[in-house]
């Protein structure tokens, strides 16, 4: 992150990387930092995005 870059811009520019860290990192501290950054500075998801994520979650649970 550049010294002049605000945290919200950084999180929005690197959202995919932060999500990948949360999903795949074995280090719980790093995962917690990535999640905290997304919660604090990320954009709020739309209702449609949350609904779609819940559908995918339900489908993956049914497969297992």
CHARMM internal coordinates of N, CA and C (Angstrom, degrees):
IC EDIT
DIST 1 N 1 CA 1.4459
DIST 1 CA 1 C 1.5131
ANGL 1 N 1 CA 1 C 108.21
DIST 1 C 2 N 1.3056
ANGL 1 CA 1 C 2 N 116.12
DIHE 1 N 1 CA 1 C 2 N 131.28
DIST 2 N 2 CA 1.4556
ANGL 1 C 2 N 2 CA 121.14
DIHE 1 CA 1 C 2 N 2 CA 177.08
DIST 2 CA 2 C 1.5290
ANGL 2 N 2 CA 2 C 108.93
DIHE 1 C 2 N 2 CA 2 C -71.02
DIST 2 C 3 N 1.3237
ANGL 2 CA 2 C 3 N 118.27
DIHE 2 N 2 CA 2 C 3 N 148.62
DIST 3 N 3 CA 1.4654
ANGL 2 C 3 N 3 CA 120.35
DIHE 2 CA 2 C 3 N 3 CA 179.39
DIST 3 CA 3 C 1.5317
ANGL 3 N 3 CA 3 C 112.59
DIHE 2 C 3 N 3 CA 3 C -57.95
DIST 3 C 4 N 1.3266
ANGL 3 CA 3 C 4 N 117.28
DIHE 3 N 3 CA 3 C 4 N -30.37
DIST 4 N 4 CA 1.4620
ANGL 3 C 4 N 4 CA 119.77
DIHE 3 CA 3 C 4 N 4 CA -177.88
DIST 4 CA 4 C 1.5252
ANGL 4 N 4 CA 4 C 112.85
DIHE 3 C 4 N 4 CA 4 C -88.48
DIST 4 C 5 N 1.3261
ANGL 4 CA 4 C 5 N 117.62
DIHE 4 N 4 CA 4 C 5 N -6.61
DIST 5 N 5 CA 1.4590
ANGL 4 C 5 N 5 CA 121.33
DIHE 4 CA 4 C 5 N 5 CA -176.84
DIST 5 CA 5 C 1.5274
ANGL 5 N 5 CA 5 C 110.00
DIHE 4 C 5 N 5 CA 5 C -84.96
DIST 5 C 6 N 1.3344
ANGL 5 CA 5 C 6 N 116.21
DIHE 5 N 5 CA 5 C 6 N 129.15
DIST 6 N 6 CA 1.4549
ANGL 5 C 6 N 6 CA 118.64
DIHE 5 CA 5 C 6 N 6 CA 179.54
DIST 6 CA 6 C 1.5339
ANGL 6 N 6 CA 6 C 109.96
DIHE 5 C 6 N 6 CA 6 C -79.19
DIST 6 C 7 N 1.3277
ANGL 6 CA 6 C 7 N 117.59
DIHE 6 N 6 CA 6 C 7 N 155.04
DIST 7 N 7 CA 1.4648
ANGL 6 C 7 N 7 CA 121.08
DIHE 6 CA 6 C 7 N 7 CA -175.70
DIST 7 CA 7 C 1.5312
ANGL 7 N 7 CA 7 C 114.06
DIHE 6 C 7 N 7 CA 7 C -58.98
DIST 7 C 8 N 1.3272
ANGL 7 CA 7 C 8 N 117.65
DIHE 7 N 7 CA 7 C 8 N -36.93
DIST 8 N 8 CA 1.4667
ANGL 7 C 8 N 8 CA 119.97
DIHE 7 CA 7 C 8 N 8 CA -178.76
DIST 8 CA 8 C 1.5263
ANGL 8 N 8 CA 8 C 110.77
DIHE 7 C 8 N 8 CA 8 C -63.61
DIST 8 C 9 N 1.3136
ANGL 8 CA 8 C 9 N 117.37
DIHE 8 N 8 CA 8 C 9 N -42.40
DIST 9 N 9 CA 1.4612
ANGL 8 C 9 N 9 CA 120.85
DIHE 8 CA 8 C 9 N 9 CA 178.00
DIST 9 CA 9 C 1.5210
ANGL 9 N 9 CA 9 C 110.60
DIHE 8 C 9 N 9 CA 9 C -63.71
DIST 9 C 10 N 1.3207
ANGL 9 CA 9 C 10 N 116.70
DIHE 9 N 9 CA 9 C 10 N -42.49
DIST 10 N 10 CA 1.4670
ANGL 9 C 10 N 10 CA 120.75
DIHE 9 CA 9 C 10 N 10 CA 179.56
DIST 10 CA 10 C 1.5277
ANGL 10 N 10 CA 10 C 110.77
DIHE 9 C 10 N 10 CA 10 C -61.10
DIST 10 C 11 N 1.3240
ANGL 10 CA 10 C 11 N 116.47
DIHE 10 N 10 CA 10 C 11 N -47.32
DIST 11 N 11 CA 1.4715
ANGL 10 C 11 N 11 CA 120.43
DIHE 10 CA 10 C 11 N 11 CA -179.19
DIST 11 CA 11 C 1.5227
ANGL 11 N 11 CA 11 C 110.53
DIHE 10 C 11 N 11 CA 11 C -63.57
DIST 11 C 12 N 1.3153
ANGL 11 CA 11 C 12 N 117.63
DIHE 11 N 11 CA 11 C 12 N -43.57
DIST 12 N 12 CA 1.4629
ANGL 11 C 12 N 12 CA 120.01
DIHE 11 CA 11 C 12 N 12 CA 179.55
DIST 12 CA 12 C 1.5315
ANGL 12 N 12 CA 12 C 111.69
DIHE 11 C 12 N 12 CA 12 C -64.40
DIST 12 C 13 N 1.3207
ANGL 12 CA 12 C 13 N 117.29
DIHE 12 N 12 CA 12 C 13 N -37.43
DIST 13 N 13 CA 1.4682
ANGL 12 C 13 N 13 CA 120.92
DIHE 12 CA 12 C 13 N 13 CA 179.39
DIST 13 CA 13 C 1.5280
ANGL 13 N 13 CA 13 C 112.93
DIHE 12 C 13 N 13 CA 13 C -72.98
DIST 13 C 14 N 1.3419
ANGL 13 CA 13 C 14 N 117.21
DIHE 13 N 13 CA 13 C 14 N -23.51
DIST 14 N 14 CA 1.4625
ANGL 13 C 14 N 14 CA 121.62
DIHE 13 CA 13 C 14 N 14 CA -174.37
DIST 14 CA 14 C 1.5261
ANGL 14 N 14 CA 14 C 113.02
DIHE 13 C 14 N 14 CA 14 C -121.94
DIST 14 C 15 N 1.3102
ANGL 14 CA 14 C 15 N 116.97
DIHE 14 N 14 CA 14 C 15 N 25.40
DIST 15 N 15 CA 1.4653
ANGL 14 C 15 N 15 CA 121.15
DIHE 14 CA 14 C 15 N 15 CA -175.85
DIST 15 CA 15 C 1.5325
ANGL 15 N 15 CA 15 C 112.15
DIHE 14 C 15 N 15 CA 15 C -58.87
DIST 15 C 16 N 1.3229
ANGL 15 CA 15 C 16 N 117.27
DIHE 15 N 15 CA 15 C 16 N -43.77
DIST 16 N 16 CA 1.4670
ANGL 15 C 16 N 16 CA 120.21
DIHE 15 CA 15 C 16 N 16 CA -178.79
DIST 16 CA 16 C 1.5298
ANGL 16 N 16 CA 16 C 111.38
DIHE 15 C 16 N 16 CA 16 C -62.18
DIST 16 C 17 N 1.3082
ANGL 16 CA 16 C 17 N 116.94
DIHE 16 N 16 CA 16 C 17 N -40.49
DIST 17 N 17 CA 1.4602
ANGL 16 C 17 N 17 CA 121.00
DIHE 16 CA 16 C 17 N 17 CA 178.93
DIST 17 CA 17 C 1.5211
ANGL 17 N 17 CA 17 C 110.56
DIHE 16 C 17 N 17 CA 17 C -65.24
DIST 17 C 18 N 1.3170
ANGL 17 CA 17 C 18 N 117.30
DIHE 17 N 17 CA 17 C 18 N -43.15
DIST 18 N 18 CA 1.4590
ANGL 17 C 18 N 18 CA 120.78
DIHE 17 CA 17 C 18 N 18 CA 179.21
DIST 18 CA 18 C 1.5287
ANGL 18 N 18 CA 18 C 111.08
DIHE 17 C 18 N 18 CA 18 C -63.18
DIST 18 C 19 N 1.3138
ANGL 18 CA 18 C 19 N 116.94
DIHE 18 N 18 CA 18 C 19 N -41.30
DIST 19 N 19 CA 1.4644
ANGL 18 C 19 N 19 CA 120.71
DIHE 18 CA 18 C 19 N 19 CA 178.00
DIST 19 CA 19 C 1.5273
ANGL 19 N 19 CA 19 C 110.37
DIHE 18 C 19 N 19 CA 19 C -64.49
DIST 19 C 20 N 1.3187
ANGL 19 CA 19 C 20 N 117.02
DIHE 19 N 19 CA 19 C 20 N -41.40
DIST 20 N 20 CA 1.4698
ANGL 19 C 20 N 20 CA 120.84
DIHE 19 CA 19 C 20 N 20 CA 178.34
DIST 20 CA 20 C 1.5344
ANGL 20 N 20 CA 20 C 110.59
DIHE 19 C 20 N 20 CA 20 C -62.42
DIST 20 C 21 N 1.3216
ANGL 20 CA 20 C 21 N 116.94
DIHE 20 N 20 CA 20 C 21 N -38.04
DIST 21 N 21 CA 1.4695
ANGL 20 C 21 N 21 CA 120.95
DIHE 20 CA 20 C 21 N 21 CA 176.73
DIST 21 CA 21 C 1.5245
ANGL 21 N 21 CA 21 C 109.97
DIHE 20 C 21 N 21 CA 21 C -62.91
DIST 21 C 22 N 1.3192
ANGL 21 CA 21 C 22 N 116.84
DIHE 21 N 21 CA 21 C 22 N -45.01
DIST 22 N 22 CA 1.4602
ANGL 21 C 22 N 22 CA 120.82
DIHE 21 CA 21 C 22 N 22 CA -179.08
DIST 22 CA 22 C 1.5259
ANGL 22 N 22 CA 22 C 110.77
DIHE 21 C 22 N 22 CA 22 C -62.60
DIST 22 C 23 N 1.3063
ANGL 22 CA 22 C 23 N 116.94
DIHE 22 N 22 CA 22 C 23 N -40.99
DIST 23 N 23 CA 1.4633
ANGL 22 C 23 N 23 CA 120.78
DIHE 22 CA 22 C 23 N 23 CA -176.85
DIST 23 CA 23 C 1.5209
ANGL 23 N 23 CA 23 C 113.50
DIHE 22 C 23 N 23 CA 23 C -74.69
DIST 23 C 24 N 1.3358
ANGL 23 CA 23 C 24 N 118.02
DIHE 23 N 23 CA 23 C 24 N -34.82
DIST 24 N 24 CA 1.4527
ANGL 23 C 24 N 24 CA 119.33
DIHE 23 CA 23 C 24 N 24 CA -166.87
DIST 24 CA 24 C 1.5317
ANGL 24 N 24 CA 24 C 116.24
DIHE 23 C 24 N 24 CA 24 C -119.36
DIST 24 C 25 N 1.3077
ANGL 24 CA 24 C 25 N 118.57
DIHE 24 N 24 CA 24 C 25 N -10.51
DIST 25 N 25 CA 1.4593
ANGL 24 C 25 N 25 CA 119.22
DIHE 24 CA 24 C 25 N 25 CA -177.71
DIST 25 CA 25 C 1.5301
ANGL 25 N 25 CA 25 C 110.77
DIHE 24 C 25 N 25 CA 25 C -74.48
DIST 25 C 26 N 1.3103
ANGL 25 CA 25 C 26 N 116.30
DIHE 25 N 25 CA 25 C 26 N 142.60
DIST 26 N 26 CA 1.4614
ANGL 25 C 26 N 26 CA 120.31
DIHE 25 CA 25 C 26 N 26 CA 176.02
DIST 26 CA 26 C 1.5287
ANGL 26 N 26 CA 26 C 111.45
DIHE 25 C 26 N 26 CA 26 C -91.98
DIST 26 C 27 N 1.3154
ANGL 26 CA 26 C 27 N 117.11
DIHE 26 N 26 CA 26 C 27 N -5.83
DIST 27 N 27 CA 1.4593
ANGL 26 C 27 N 27 CA 122.33
DIHE 26 CA 26 C 27 N 27 CA -179.27
DIST 27 CA 27 C 1.5295
ANGL 27 N 27 CA 27 C 108.70
DIHE 26 C 27 N 27 CA 27 C -93.00
DIST 27 C 28 N 1.3211
ANGL 27 CA 27 C 28 N 117.09
DIHE 27 N 27 CA 27 C 28 N 110.30
DIST 28 N 28 CA 1.4680
ANGL 27 C 28 N 28 CA 120.28
DIHE 27 CA 27 C 28 N 28 CA -175.98
DIST 28 CA 28 C 1.5276
ANGL 28 N 28 CA 28 C 112.47
DIHE 27 C 28 N 28 CA 28 C -66.21
DIST 28 C 29 N 1.3286
ANGL 28 CA 28 C 29 N 117.76
DIHE 28 N 28 CA 28 C 29 N -31.13
DIST 29 N 29 CA 1.4625
ANGL 28 C 29 N 29 CA 119.83
DIHE 28 CA 28 C 29 N 29 CA 179.12
DIST 29 CA 29 C 1.5292
ANGL 29 N 29 CA 29 C 110.53
DIHE 28 C 29 N 29 CA 29 C -66.04
DIST 29 C 30 N 1.3160
ANGL 29 CA 29 C 30 N 116.61
DIHE 29 N 29 CA 29 C 30 N -44.73
DIST 30 N 30 CA 1.4637
ANGL 29 C 30 N 30 CA 120.91
DIHE 29 CA 29 C 30 N 30 CA 179.56
DIST 30 CA 30 C 1.5263
ANGL 30 N 30 CA 30 C 110.19
DIHE 29 C 30 N 30 CA 30 C -65.57
DIST 30 C 31 N 1.3207
ANGL 30 CA 30 C 31 N 116.40
DIHE 30 N 30 CA 30 C 31 N -40.50
DIST 31 N 31 CA 1.4703
ANGL 30 C 31 N 31 CA 120.15
DIHE 30 CA 30 C 31 N 31 CA 177.16
DIST 31 CA 31 C 1.5207
ANGL 31 N 31 CA 31 C 110.57
DIHE 30 C 31 N 31 CA 31 C -60.97
DIST 31 C 32 N 1.3279
ANGL 31 CA 31 C 32 N 116.85
DIHE 31 N 31 CA 31 C 32 N -41.79
DIST 32 N 32 CA 1.4617
ANGL 31 C 32 N 32 CA 121.31
DIHE 31 CA 31 C 32 N 32 CA 179.22
DIST 32 CA 32 C 1.5284
ANGL 32 N 32 CA 32 C 111.60
DIHE 31 C 32 N 32 CA 32 C -64.17
DIST 32 C 33 N 1.3242
ANGL 32 CA 32 C 33 N 116.56
DIHE 32 N 32 CA 32 C 33 N -40.10
DIST 33 N 33 CA 1.4708
ANGL 32 C 33 N 33 CA 119.75
DIHE 32 CA 32 C 33 N 33 CA 177.62
DIST 33 CA 33 C 1.5252
ANGL 33 N 33 CA 33 C 111.54
DIHE 32 C 33 N 33 CA 33 C -63.33
DIST 33 C 34 N 1.3286
ANGL 33 CA 33 C 34 N 116.43
DIHE 33 N 33 CA 33 C 34 N -43.67
DIST 34 N 34 CA 1.4640
ANGL 33 C 34 N 34 CA 120.34
DIHE 33 CA 33 C 34 N 34 CA 179.56
DIST 34 CA 34 C 1.5236
ANGL 34 N 34 CA 34 C 110.34
DIHE 33 C 34 N 34 CA 34 C -63.80
DIST 34 C 35 N 1.3172
ANGL 34 CA 34 C 35 N 117.09
DIHE 34 N 34 CA 34 C 35 N -43.27
DIST 35 N 35 CA 1.4637
ANGL 34 C 35 N 35 CA 120.75
DIHE 34 CA 34 C 35 N 35 CA 178.81
DIST 35 CA 35 C 1.5228
ANGL 35 N 35 CA 35 C 111.36
DIHE 34 C 35 N 35 CA 35 C -64.17
DIST 35 C 36 N 1.3248
ANGL 35 CA 35 C 36 N 116.50
DIHE 35 N 35 CA 35 C 36 N -43.06
DIST 36 N 36 CA 1.4711
ANGL 35 C 36 N 36 CA 120.31
DIHE 35 CA 35 C 36 N 36 CA 178.97
DIST 36 CA 36 C 1.5267
ANGL 36 N 36 CA 36 C 111.18
DIHE 35 C 36 N 36 CA 36 C -61.42
DIST 36 C 37 N 1.3228
ANGL 36 CA 36 C 37 N 116.86
DIHE 36 N 36 CA 36 C 37 N -40.51
DIST 37 N 37 CA 1.4676
ANGL 36 C 37 N 37 CA 120.29
DIHE 36 CA 36 C 37 N 37 CA 178.62
DIST 37 CA 37 C 1.5210
ANGL 37 N 37 CA 37 C 110.77
DIHE 36 C 37 N 37 CA 37 C -63.26
DIST 37 C 38 N 1.3392
ANGL 37 CA 37 C 38 N 116.65
DIHE 37 N 37 CA 37 C 38 N -43.41
DIST 38 N 38 CA 1.4604
ANGL 37 C 38 N 38 CA 119.71
DIHE 37 CA 37 C 38 N 38 CA 179.70
DIST 38 CA 38 C 1.5262
ANGL 38 N 38 CA 38 C 111.98
DIHE 37 C 38 N 38 CA 38 C -65.71
DIST 38 C 39 N 1.3201
ANGL 38 CA 38 C 39 N 116.36
DIHE 38 N 38 CA 38 C 39 N -40.82
DIST 39 N 39 CA 1.4655
ANGL 38 C 39 N 39 CA 120.07
DIHE 38 CA 38 C 39 N 39 CA -179.35
DIST 39 CA 39 C 1.5225
ANGL 39 N 39 CA 39 C 110.80
DIHE 38 C 39 N 39 CA 39 C -67.55
DIST 39 C 40 N 1.3224
ANGL 39 CA 39 C 40 N 116.10
DIHE 39 N 39 CA 39 C 40 N -43.71
DIST 40 N 40 CA 1.4665
ANGL 39 C 40 N 40 CA 120.13
DIHE 39 CA 39 C 40 N 40 CA -175.51
DIST 40 CA 40 C 1.5282
ANGL 40 N 40 CA 40 C 113.24
DIHE 39 C 40 N 40 CA 40 C -75.42
DIST 40 C 41 N 1.3298
ANGL 40 CA 40 C 41 N 117.54
DIHE 40 N 40 CA 40 C 41 N -40.94
DIST 41 N 41 CA 1.4605
ANGL 40 C 41 N 41 CA 120.03
DIHE 40 CA 40 C 41 N 41 CA -170.51
DIST 41 CA 41 C 1.5217
ANGL 41 N 41 CA 41 C 114.80
DIHE 40 C 41 N 41 CA 41 C -117.73
DIST 41 C 42 N 1.3126
ANGL 41 CA 41 C 42 N 117.99
DIHE 41 N 41 CA 41 C 42 N -8.20
DIST 42 N 42 CA 1.4586
ANGL 41 C 42 N 42 CA 120.40
DIHE 41 CA 41 C 42 N 42 CA -178.84
DIST 42 CA 42 C 1.5185
ANGL 42 N 42 CA 42 C 112.11
DIHE 41 C 42 N 42 CA 42 C -76.59
DIST 42 C 43 N 1.3174
ANGL 42 CA 42 C 43 N 114.67
DIHE 42 N 42 CA 42 C 43 N 162.62
DIST 43 N 43 CA 1.4578
ANGL 42 C 43 N 43 CA 120.11
DIHE 42 CA 42 C 43 N 43 CA 176.58
DIST 43 CA 43 C 1.5227
ANGL 43 N 43 CA 43 C 110.03
DIHE 42 C 43 N 43 CA 43 C -73.38
DIST 43 C 44 N 1.3222
ANGL 43 CA 43 C 44 N 115.95
DIHE 43 N 43 CA 43 C 44 N 146.67
DIST 44 N 44 CA 1.4555
ANGL 43 C 44 N 44 CA 119.90
DIHE 43 CA 43 C 44 N 44 CA 175.87
DIST 44 CA 44 C 1.5204
ANGL 44 N 44 CA 44 C 108.76
DIHE 43 C 44 N 44 CA 44 C -71.94
DIST 44 C 45 N 1.3347
ANGL 44 CA 44 C 45 N 116.88
DIHE 44 N 44 CA 44 C 45 N 133.59
DIST 45 N 45 CA 1.4665
ANGL 44 C 45 N 45 CA 119.08
DIHE 44 CA 44 C 45 N 45 CA -179.66
DIST 45 CA 45 C 1.5221
ANGL 45 N 45 CA 45 C 111.44
DIHE 44 C 45 N 45 CA 45 C -70.97
DIST 45 C 46 N 1.3046
ANGL 45 CA 45 C 46 N 115.37
DIHE 45 N 45 CA 45 C 46 N 155.74
DIST 46 N 46 CA 1.4579
ANGL 45 C 46 N 46 CA 119.98
DIHE 45 CA 45 C 46 N 46 CA 176.49
DIST 46 CA 46 C 1.5268
ANGL 46 N 46 CA 46 C 108.87
DIHE 45 C 46 N 46 CA 46 C -76.82
DIST 46 C 47 N 1.3062
ANGL 46 CA 46 C 47 N 115.91
DIHE 46 N 46 CA 46 C 47 N 162.35
DIST 47 N 47 CA 1.4631
ANGL 46 C 47 N 47 CA 120.80
DIHE 46 CA 46 C 47 N 47 CA 177.16
DIST 47 CA 47 C 1.5205
ANGL 47 N 47 CA 47 C 110.44
DIHE 46 C 47 N 47 CA 47 C -59.72
DIST 47 C 48 N 1.3245
ANGL 47 CA 47 C 48 N 116.70
DIHE 47 N 47 CA 47 C 48 N -38.59
DIST 48 N 48 CA 1.4605
ANGL 47 C 48 N 48 CA 120.85
DIHE 47 CA 47 C 48 N 48 CA -179.76
DIST 48 CA 48 C 1.5258
ANGL 48 N 48 CA 48 C 111.11
DIHE 47 C 48 N 48 CA 48 C -64.29
DIST 48 C 49 N 1.3156
ANGL 48 CA 48 C 49 N 117.25
DIHE 48 N 48 CA 48 C 49 N -40.41
DIST 49 N 49 CA 1.4634
ANGL 48 C 49 N 49 CA 120.99
DIHE 48 CA 48 C 49 N 49 CA 179.96
DIST 49 CA 49 C 1.5223
ANGL 49 N 49 CA 49 C 110.78
DIHE 48 C 49 N 49 CA 49 C -65.13
DIST 49 C 50 N 1.3205
ANGL 49 CA 49 C 50 N 117.27
DIHE 49 N 49 CA 49 C 50 N -41.29
DIST 50 N 50 CA 1.4622
ANGL 49 C 50 N 50 CA 120.96
DIHE 49 CA 49 C 50 N 50 CA 178.90
DIST 50 CA 50 C 1.5217
ANGL 50 N 50 CA 50 C 110.18
DIHE 49 C 50 N 50 CA 50 C -65.90
DIST 50 C 51 N 1.3247
ANGL 50 CA 50 C 51 N 117.12
DIHE 50 N 50 CA 50 C 51 N -43.08
DIST 51 N 51 CA 1.4635
ANGL 50 C 51 N 51 CA 121.30
DIHE 50 CA 50 C 51 N 51 CA 178.35
DIST 51 CA 51 C 1.5182
ANGL 51 N 51 CA 51 C 110.79
DIHE 50 C 51 N 51 CA 51 C -61.21
DIST 51 C 52 N 1.3173
ANGL 51 CA 51 C 52 N 117.31
DIHE 51 N 51 CA 51 C 52 N -42.90
DIST 52 N 52 CA 1.4669
ANGL 51 C 52 N 52 CA 121.73
DIHE 51 CA 51 C 52 N 52 CA 179.37
DIST 52 CA 52 C 1.5309
ANGL 52 N 52 CA 52 C 110.67
DIHE 51 C 52 N 52 CA 52 C -64.46
DIST 52 C 53 N 1.3176
ANGL 52 CA 52 C 53 N 117.21
DIHE 52 N 52 CA 52 C 53 N -41.84
DIST 53 N 53 CA 1.4678
ANGL 52 C 53 N 53 CA 120.88
DIHE 52 CA 52 C 53 N 53 CA 177.88
DIST 53 CA 53 C 1.5279
ANGL 53 N 53 CA 53 C 110.93
DIHE 52 C 53 N 53 CA 53 C -62.78
DIST 53 C 54 N 1.3259
ANGL 53 CA 53 C 54 N 117.12
DIHE 53 N 53 CA 53 C 54 N -40.77
DIST 54 N 54 CA 1.4598
ANGL 53 C 54 N 54 CA 120.38
DIHE 53 CA 53 C 54 N 54 CA 178.69
DIST 54 CA 54 C 1.5293
ANGL 54 N 54 CA 54 C 111.37
DIHE 53 C 54 N 54 CA 54 C -64.83
DIST 54 C 55 N 1.3341
ANGL 54 CA 54 C 55 N 117.19
DIHE 54 N 54 CA 54 C 55 N -38.57
DIST 55 N 55 CA 1.4646
ANGL 54 C 55 N 55 CA 120.54
DIHE 54 CA 54 C 55 N 55 CA 177.32
DIST 55 CA 55 C 1.5234
ANGL 55 N 55 CA 55 C 110.42
DIHE 54 C 55 N 55 CA 55 C -62.40
DIST 55 C 56 N 1.3354
ANGL 55 CA 55 C 56 N 117.13
DIHE 55 N 55 CA 55 C 56 N -45.09
DIST 56 N 56 CA 1.4665
ANGL 55 C 56 N 56 CA 120.95
DIHE 55 CA 55 C 56 N 56 CA 178.62
DIST 56 CA 56 C 1.5306
ANGL 56 N 56 CA 56 C 110.72
DIHE 55 C 56 N 56 CA 56 C -62.35
DIST 56 C 57 N 1.3162
ANGL 56 CA 56 C 57 N 116.43
DIHE 56 N 56 CA 56 C 57 N -39.78
DIST 57 N 57 CA 1.4513
ANGL 56 C 57 N 57 CA 120.82
DIHE 56 CA 56 C 57 N 57 CA 179.18
DIST 57 CA 57 C 1.5253
ANGL 57 N 57 CA 57 C 110.91
DIHE 56 C 57 N 57 CA 57 C -63.14
DIST 57 C 58 N 1.3230
ANGL 57 CA 57 C 58 N 116.89
DIHE 57 N 57 CA 57 C 58 N -45.45
DIST 58 N 58 CA 1.4626
ANGL 57 C 58 N 58 CA 121.24
DIHE 57 CA 57 C 58 N 58 CA 179.58
DIST 58 CA 58 C 1.5260
ANGL 58 N 58 CA 58 C 110.31
DIHE 57 C 58 N 58 CA 58 C -62.61
DIST 58 C 59 N 1.3235
ANGL 58 CA 58 C 59 N 116.92
DIHE 58 N 58 CA 58 C 59 N -42.64
DIST 59 N 59 CA 1.4650
ANGL 58 C 59 N 59 CA 120.78
DIHE 58 CA 58 C 59 N 59 CA -179.90
DIST 59 CA 59 C 1.5261
ANGL 59 N 59 CA 59 C 110.79
DIHE 58 C 59 N 59 CA 59 C -63.15
DIST 59 C 60 N 1.3223
ANGL 59 CA 59 C 60 N 117.32
DIHE 59 N 59 CA 59 C 60 N -40.57
DIST 60 N 60 CA 1.4612
ANGL 59 C 60 N 60 CA 119.63
DIHE 59 CA 59 C 60 N 60 CA -179.45
DIST 60 CA 60 C 1.5239
ANGL 60 N 60 CA 60 C 110.89
DIHE 59 C 60 N 60 CA 60 C -69.37
DIST 60 C 61 N 1.3053
ANGL 60 CA 60 C 61 N 118.03
DIHE 60 N 60 CA 60 C 61 N -32.09
DIST 61 N 61 CA 1.4773
ANGL 60 C 61 N 61 CA 121.32
DIHE 60 CA 60 C 61 N 61 CA 177.48
DIST 61 CA 61 C 1.5206
ANGL 61 N 61 CA 61 C 110.47
DIHE 60 C 61 N 61 CA 61 C -69.73
DIST 61 C 62 N 1.3349
ANGL 61 CA 61 C 62 N 116.71
DIHE 61 N 61 CA 61 C 62 N -37.65
DIST 62 N 62 CA 1.4554
ANGL 61 C 62 N 62 CA 120.78
DIHE 61 CA 61 C 62 N 62 CA 179.57
DIST 62 CA 62 C 1.5249
ANGL 62 N 62 CA 62 C 111.92
DIHE 61 C 62 N 62 CA 62 C -67.36
DIST 62 C 63 N 1.3362
ANGL 62 CA 62 C 63 N 116.58
DIHE 62 N 62 CA 62 C 63 N -32.52
DIST 63 N 63 CA 1.4573
ANGL 62 C 63 N 63 CA 121.64
DIHE 62 CA 62 C 63 N 63 CA 179.20
DIST 63 CA 63 C 1.5241
ANGL 63 N 63 CA 63 C 111.89
DIHE 62 C 63 N 63 CA 63 C -70.36
DIST 63 C 64 N 1.3173
ANGL 63 CA 63 C 64 N 116.92
DIHE 63 N 63 CA 63 C 64 N -29.52
DIST 64 N 64 CA 1.4746
ANGL 63 C 64 N 64 CA 120.70
DIHE 63 CA 63 C 64 N 64 CA -178.28
DIST 64 CA 64 C 1.4651
ANGL 64 N 64 CA 64 C 109.36
DIHE 63 C 64 N 64 CA 64 C -93.84
END
COOR INIT
IC SEED 1 N 1 CA 1 C
IC BUILD
